[in-house]
Amino acid sequence: MKRLNLFFRVLVLTSIFASGFTLAAAGDEEKPRDINDLLCKDVLRTSGEDRAIVLAFLHGYLLAESGNKMIYRSRLAKASDDFIEACLGDTNSQAIATLKKQLN
């Protein structure tokens, strides 16, 4: 049951992200962006719910990539806070690589 609940949450977040979320620097909504092109400054330019969506997407991407099926909310929250701090120090760094460092 917990796996199904997690699956639906990830599915909803991915759908929200794919259906209309654009980053301030993206420009053309129709042009797809590679996740590896997402920079810290792109994430920092977002705020509130949009930033939470981006961070949830990045966390989900890294969890899927690693094959990890366990979610520890406190660990993800700390990694998100550390990610923002790291991005403030180097706004031109790759967002996914920066978050990955915070999770290790």
C-alpha positions in Angstrom: 0.0 0.0 0.0 2.8 2.4 0.9 4.5 1.7 -2.4 1.3 2.4 -4.3 0.9 5.7 -2.4 4.5 6.7 -3.2 4.0 5.7 -6.9 0.9 8.0 -7.1 2.7 10.9 -5.4 5.7 10.7 -7.8 3.3 10.3 -10.7 1.3 13.4 -9.7 4.5 15.5 -9.2 5.9 14.4 -12.5 2.7 15.2 -14.2 2.6 18.7 -12.7 6.2 19.2 -13.7 5.7 18.0 -17.3 2.3 19.7 -17.8 3.2 23.3 -17.4 6.1 24.1 -15.1 8.7 26.2 -16.8 11.8 27.7 -15.3 12.3 31.4 -15.5 15.3 30.9 -17.8 13.6 28.4 -20.0 12.2 30.9 -22.4 10.2 28.8 -25.0 7.7 26.6 -23.2 7.6 24.2 -26.1 11.3 23.5 -26.1 12.2 20.6 -23.9 15.1 20.9 -21.5 17.6 18.3 -20.5 17.8 17.8 -16.8 21.6 18.1 -17.0 21.2 21.7 -18.4 19.4 22.8 -15.2 21.6 25.1 -13.2 21.4 26.1 -9.6 20.5 29.7 -10.6 17.5 28.3 -12.5 16.2 26.7 -9.3 17.1 29.7 -7.2 15.0 31.9 -9.6 11.9 30.0 -8.7 10.1 30.4 -5.4 7.5 28.9 -3.2 5.5 26.0 -4.7 7.4 26.1 -8.0 10.7 25.5 -6.2 9.2 22.7 -4.1 8.1 21.0 -7.4 11.5 21.3 -8.9 13.2 19.9 -5.8 10.7 17.1 -5.6 11.3 16.2 -9.2 15.1 16.3 -8.7 14.8 14.1 -5.6 12.5 11.7 -7.4 14.9 11.5 -10.4 17.9 10.7 -8.1 15.9 8.2 -6.1 14.8 6.4 -9.3 18.4 6.6 -10.7 19.8 5.0 -7.6 17.2 2.3 -7.4 16.5 3.4 -3.8 12.9 2.8 -2.7 13.1 4.2 0.8 12.2 7.8 1.5 13.3 9.6 4.7 11.6 12.9 4.8 14.0 14.5 7.3 17.0 13.4 5.1 15.4 14.9 2.0 14.5 18.1 3.8 18.1 18.5 5.0 19.4 17.7 1.5 17.1 20.3 0.1 18.3 23.0 2.6 21.9 22.0 1.9 21.3 22.2 -1.8 20.0 25.7 -1.6 23.0 26.8 0.5 25.4 25.1 -2.0 23.6 26.7 -4.9 23.9 30.2 -3.3 27.7 29.6 -3.2 27.9 28.5 -6.9 24.9 29.5 -9.0 26.4 28.2 -12.2 26.8 24.6 -11.0 24.6 21.8 -12.4 21.5 21.4 -10.1 21.3 17.6 -10.3 25.0 17.2 -9.5 24.7 19.6 -6.6 21.7 17.8 -5.1 23.4 14.4 -5.6 26.4 15.6 -3.5 24.0 16.7 -0.7 22.4 13.2 -0.6 25.7 11.4 -0.3 
